[in-house]
Amino acid sequence: MAILELVIEPDPRYNRISDRLRQKSEPVSEVTPELQQLARDMHETMLAEAGVGLAAPQIGRNIRLVVIHLPKGYQDEIDEEVNLTLFNPEIVKAGGRETDYEGCLSFPDLVGPVERYSWVIVKGQDEDGKKVRFRAKGILARVLQHEIDHLDGVLFFDRMDSLGLLFYPHEVEAGEEEAEETVTA
């Protein structure tokens, strides 16, 4: 397996991002051994970057492929480890709404509040090319929506009310520490 190079873009509040992540991805006509290896390499890359999802456009491949890994206990929500490889994933039904903070491996450390469906029904093909259809809720539904958006050239901040809501958590934490140090009684 190999660690793949990620497509990294600048902060969209200050720089124009390239079109590399804005393309609509092409469907996979056949799950080949080469694509299965690519999916394994994507999993390894995602784990090396401490991510929970990765879409093929994020490694420069314009195909409909996503990988997801949610460890047991993730956000106190995942009862059992989740590892998914999905070719040609598609959301066929969705409902409920909730807002939570999201980030993206292609925009390191940048986060913002994104409203998403609270549950989705997804269909696609697994790592062996077999058709699958399942329902996901909570954090898994959110990650699926985020990664499938990548396949359509949609980025998480496109779903936000304002780019002004984006922030870097380490800047907020540094500001809080600085404020704590200057407080006098």
C-alpha positions as CSV (number, residue, x, y, z in Angstrom):
1,M,0.0,0.0,0.0
2,A,1.0,3.6,-0.5
3,I,0.4,7.0,1.0
4,L,-1.0,9.2,-1.8
5,E,-0.5,12.9,-2.2
6,L,-3.5,15.0,-1.2
7,V,-4.9,17.9,-3.2
8,I,-4.4,20.8,-0.8
9,E,-6.1,24.1,-1.4
10,P,-5.7,27.5,0.2
11,D,-8.2,29.1,2.7
12,P,-11.1,30.1,0.4
13,R,-11.6,33.3,2.5
14,Y,-8.3,34.7,1.3
15,N,-7.4,33.0,-2.0
16,R,-9.2,31.7,-5.0
17,I,-9.1,27.9,-5.0
18,S,-8.3,26.0,-8.2
19,D,-10.7,23.9,-10.2
20,R,-9.1,20.7,-9.1
21,L,-11.8,19.9,-6.6
22,R,-14.7,21.5,-8.6
23,Q,-15.0,18.9,-11.3
24,K,-17.9,16.4,-11.4
25,S,-16.4,12.9,-11.1
26,E,-16.8,10.2,-13.7
27,P,-18.7,7.0,-12.8
28,V,-16.7,3.8,-12.4
29,S,-17.8,1.3,-15.1
30,E,-16.0,-1.7,-13.6
31,V,-14.3,-2.3,-10.3
32,T,-10.9,-3.6,-11.4
33,P,-8.0,-4.8,-9.3
34,E,-6.2,-1.5,-9.9
35,L,-9.2,0.4,-8.5
36,Q,-9.4,-1.9,-5.5
37,Q,-5.7,-1.1,-4.9
38,L,-6.4,2.6,-5.3
39,A,-9.1,2.3,-2.6
40,R,-6.7,0.5,-0.2
41,D,-4.2,3.3,-0.8
42,M,-6.8,5.9,-0.2
43,H,-7.7,4.2,3.1
44,E,-4.1,4.2,4.1
45,T,-3.7,7.9,3.1
46,M,-6.9,8.8,5.0
47,L,-5.7,7.1,8.2
48,A,-2.2,8.6,7.9
49,E,-3.8,12.0,7.7
50,A,-6.1,11.3,10.7
51,G,-9.2,11.7,8.5
52,V,-12.5,9.9,8.6
53,G,-13.3,10.1,4.9
54,L,-11.6,10.7,1.5
55,A,-12.9,11.1,-2.0
56,A,-10.9,10.3,-5.2
57,P,-10.8,13.9,-6.3
58,Q,-8.8,14.7,-3.2
59,I,-6.0,12.6,-4.5
60,G,-6.3,13.9,-8.0
61,R,-8.5,11.2,-9.5
62,N,-11.7,12.3,-11.2
63,I,-13.7,9.1,-10.4
64,R,-16.7,8.3,-8.2
65,L,-14.9,6.6,-5.3
66,V,-15.0,7.3,-1.6
67,V,-13.5,5.6,1.5
68,I,-14.6,6.1,5.1
69,H,-13.2,5.0,8.4
70,L,-15.0,5.8,11.7
71,P,-13.3,4.2,14.7
72,K,-15.3,2.6,17.5
73,G,-16.5,5.3,19.9
74,Y,-15.9,8.1,17.4
75,Q,-17.7,11.2,18.8
76,D,-19.4,8.9,21.3
77,E,-21.6,7.8,18.4
78,I,-20.1,4.8,16.7
79,D,-20.7,1.4,18.4
80,E,-18.5,-0.6,16.0
81,E,-15.7,0.4,13.7
82,V,-16.9,1.4,10.3
83,N,-14.8,0.9,7.1
84,L,-16.4,1.6,3.8
85,T,-15.3,1.7,0.2
86,L,-18.0,2.9,-2.1
87,F,-17.8,3.1,-5.9
88,N,-20.5,5.3,-7.6
89,P,-22.2,6.2,-4.3
90,E,-25.4,8.0,-4.5
91,I,-27.8,9.4,-1.9
92,V,-31.3,8.2,-2.9
93,K,-33.3,9.4,0.1
94,A,-32.6,11.7,3.0
95,G,-34.4,13.4,5.9
96,G,-34.0,15.5,9.0
97,R,-31.6,18.4,9.4
98,E,-28.8,19.2,11.8
99,T,-25.8,21.5,11.9
100,D,-22.4,20.5,13.1
101,Y,-18.8,21.5,12.5
102,E,-16.9,20.0,9.5
103,G,-13.4,20.1,8.2
104,C,-11.7,18.7,5.1
105,L,-8.3,17.1,4.5
106,S,-7.9,19.3,1.4
107,F,-8.3,22.4,3.6
108,P,-6.1,21.4,6.6
109,D,-7.4,22.5,10.0
110,L,-10.1,24.8,8.6
111,V,-13.6,24.1,10.1
112,G,-17.1,25.6,9.9
113,P,-20.7,24.9,10.7
114,V,-22.5,22.9,8.0
115,E,-26.2,21.9,7.9
116,R,-26.7,18.4,6.6
117,Y,-29.4,15.7,6.5
118,S,-29.5,13.7,9.7
119,W,-30.0,10.5,7.9
120,V,-29.5,9.2,4.3
121,I,-30.1,6.1,2.2
122,V,-27.1,5.5,0.0
123,K,-26.6,3.1,-2.9
124,G,-23.4,2.2,-4.7
125,Q,-20.9,-0.6,-5.1
126,D,-18.6,-2.1,-2.5
127,E,-14.9,-2.9,-2.8
128,D,-15.8,-6.0,-4.8
129,G,-18.1,-4.3,-7.1
130,K,-21.3,-5.7,-5.5
131,K,-24.3,-3.5,-5.3
132,V,-25.1,-2.1,-1.9
133,R,-27.8,0.0,-0.4
134,F,-28.0,1.0,3.3
135,R,-29.3,3.7,5.7
136,A,-26.9,5.8,7.7
137,K,-27.6,8.4,10.4
138,G,-25.6,10.8,12.6
139,I,-21.9,11.2,11.9
140,L,-21.8,8.4,9.3
141,A,-24.6,10.2,7.3
142,R,-22.6,13.5,7.6
143,V,-19.4,12.0,6.4
144,L,-21.1,10.2,3.5
145,Q,-22.7,13.5,2.4
146,H,-19.4,15.4,2.7
147,E,-17.5,12.8,0.6
148,I,-20.3,12.4,-2.0
149,D,-20.3,16.2,-2.4
150,H,-16.7,16.0,-3.3
151,L,-17.6,13.7,-6.3
152,D,-19.9,16.5,-7.5
153,G,-17.4,19.3,-7.0
154,V,-19.2,20.7,-3.9
155,L,-17.0,21.6,-0.9
156,F,-18.2,21.8,2.7
157,F,-18.0,25.6,2.9
158,D,-20.3,25.8,-0.2
159,R,-23.0,24.6,2.1
160,M,-22.4,27.2,4.8
161,D,-24.3,30.5,5.1
162,S,-21.1,32.5,5.0
163,L,-17.4,32.0,4.5
164,G,-17.0,34.3,7.5
165,L,-18.0,31.4,9.7
166,L,-14.8,29.4,8.8
167,F,-12.1,29.3,11.4
168,Y,-9.0,27.5,12.5
169,P,-9.5,25.8,15.9
170,H,-5.9,26.3,17.0
171,E,-6.3,30.1,16.6
172,V,-9.4,30.1,18.8
173,E,-7.6,28.0,21.4
174,A,-4.6,30.3,21.3
175,G,-6.8,33.3,21.8
176,E,-8.6,31.7,24.7
177,E,-5.2,30.8,26.4
178,E,-4.0,34.4,25.8
179,A,-7.2,35.8,27.3
180,E,-6.9,33.5,30.3
181,E,-3.3,34.7,30.9
182,T,-4.4,38.4,30.8
183,V,-7.3,38.1,33.1
184,T,-6.6,39.6,36.5
185,A,-8.8,39.6,39.6
